[in-house]
Amino acid sequence: MATERTWPDLAIPPGDVLAEELEARGLSQSRLAQLMHRPLQAINEIVRGRKRITGDTALGLAEALGTSAELWMRLEADYELNKARLARSRRGRRSVRLASAIPRTAAIRPGTTRKPAEA
């Protein structure tokens, strides 16, 4: 019997994880930028969720922090996927609300046509 997987009801940007990791290590964004040979602005944009983590950036983070590049790529992929799931879920709930607002007598069943009202 297959079990249904549950998904989080929030999407955590990988920049949040990076910010927490930097704080735990006592590293500044500036120092990380130096270690990665990247502009401070690029690191800051990742931390603020304005820039995605690319493969090259994941490799740089792995080297600078002693982690795996796969970790950072998975965090980015999970974030994007959870964002999409949440957006789809919100659209679905809106559709249900809109559909429930239509009186049943006005609804058209699939495969039927609506006859024009006679005057």
C-alpha positions as CSV (number, residue, x, y, z in Angstrom):
1,M,0.0,0.0,0.0
2,A,1.4,3.4,-1.0
3,T,1.5,6.2,1.4
4,E,0.8,9.7,0.3
5,R,3.6,12.1,0.9
6,T,2.8,15.4,2.7
7,W,4.4,18.6,1.7
8,P,5.2,21.6,3.8
9,D,2.8,24.5,3.7
10,L,5.7,27.0,3.3
11,A,8.6,27.4,1.0
12,I,11.9,28.2,2.7
13,P,14.3,30.1,0.5
14,P,17.8,28.6,0.5
15,G,19.1,32.1,1.4
16,D,17.5,31.7,4.9
17,V,19.4,28.5,5.4
18,L,22.6,30.2,4.2
19,A,22.0,33.1,6.6
20,E,21.5,30.7,9.5
21,E,24.6,28.8,8.5
22,L,26.7,31.9,8.4
23,E,25.5,33.0,11.8
24,A,26.2,29.6,13.3
25,R,29.7,29.7,12.0
26,G,30.3,33.4,12.9
27,L,30.9,34.3,9.3
28,S,29.8,37.5,7.7
29,Q,28.4,37.7,4.2
30,S,31.5,39.8,3.3
31,R,33.8,37.0,4.5
32,L,31.9,34.4,2.5
33,A,32.1,36.6,-0.6
34,Q,35.9,36.8,-0.1
35,L,36.2,33.0,0.3
36,M,34.1,32.4,-2.8
37,H,35.7,35.2,-4.9
38,R,32.3,36.6,-5.5
39,P,30.9,40.1,-5.1
40,L,29.3,40.8,-1.7
41,Q,26.1,41.9,-3.6
42,A,25.7,38.4,-5.1
43,I,25.9,36.8,-1.6
44,N,23.5,39.4,-0.2
45,E,21.0,38.8,-3.0
46,I,21.0,35.1,-2.3
47,V,20.5,35.6,1.4
48,R,17.6,38.1,0.7
49,G,16.0,35.6,-1.7
50,R,16.5,37.7,-4.7
51,K,19.0,35.5,-6.5
52,R,18.9,31.8,-7.1
53,I,21.6,29.4,-6.3
54,T,23.2,28.2,-9.5
55,G,25.4,25.1,-10.0
56,D,28.5,27.3,-9.9
57,T,27.3,29.1,-6.8
58,A,26.5,25.7,-5.1
59,L,30.1,24.6,-5.9
60,G,31.5,27.8,-4.4
61,L,29.4,27.4,-1.3
62,A,30.4,23.8,-0.9
63,E,34.1,24.7,-1.1
64,A,33.8,27.7,1.2
65,L,31.6,26.0,3.8
66,G,32.8,22.4,3.6
67,T,29.4,21.2,2.6
68,S,28.2,19.4,-0.6
69,A,27.1,21.3,-3.7
70,E,24.2,18.9,-3.8
71,L,22.9,20.3,-0.5
72,W,22.6,23.8,-1.9
73,M,21.1,22.6,-5.2
74,R,18.5,20.5,-3.3
75,L,17.6,23.4,-1.2
76,E,17.1,25.6,-4.3
77,A,15.1,22.9,-6.1
78,D,12.9,22.1,-3.0
79,Y,12.2,25.8,-2.6
80,E,11.1,26.3,-6.2
81,L,9.0,23.1,-6.1
82,N,7.3,24.1,-2.9
83,K,6.6,27.6,-4.2
84,A,4.9,26.0,-7.3
85,R,2.9,23.6,-5.1
86,L,1.7,26.4,-2.9
87,A,0.8,28.6,-5.8
88,R,-1.1,25.7,-7.5
89,S,-2.9,25.0,-4.2
90,R,-4.0,28.6,-3.8
91,R,-5.3,28.6,-7.4
92,G,-7.2,25.4,-6.7
93,R,-8.8,26.9,-3.5
94,R,-9.8,30.0,-5.5
95,S,-11.4,27.8,-8.2
96,V,-13.4,25.9,-5.6
97,R,-14.6,29.1,-4.0
98,L,-15.6,30.5,-7.4
99,A,-17.3,27.3,-8.4
100,S,-19.3,27.2,-5.1
101,A,-20.5,30.7,-5.7
102,I,-22.3,29.7,-8.9
103,P,-25.9,28.5,-8.2
104,R,-26.3,24.8,-9.1
105,T,-29.2,25.6,-11.4
106,A,-26.9,27.8,-13.5
107,A,-24.2,25.2,-13.8
108,I,-23.9,23.3,-17.0
109,R,-23.0,19.6,-16.8
110,P,-20.3,18.3,-19.2
111,G,-21.8,17.0,-22.4
112,T,-24.9,19.1,-22.2
113,T,-25.9,22.3,-23.8
114,R,-27.8,25.1,-22.3
115,K,-31.0,26.1,-24.0
116,P,-31.6,29.8,-24.5
117,A,-34.3,31.2,-22.3
118,E,-37.6,31.7,-24.1
119,A,-39.2,35.1,-24.1
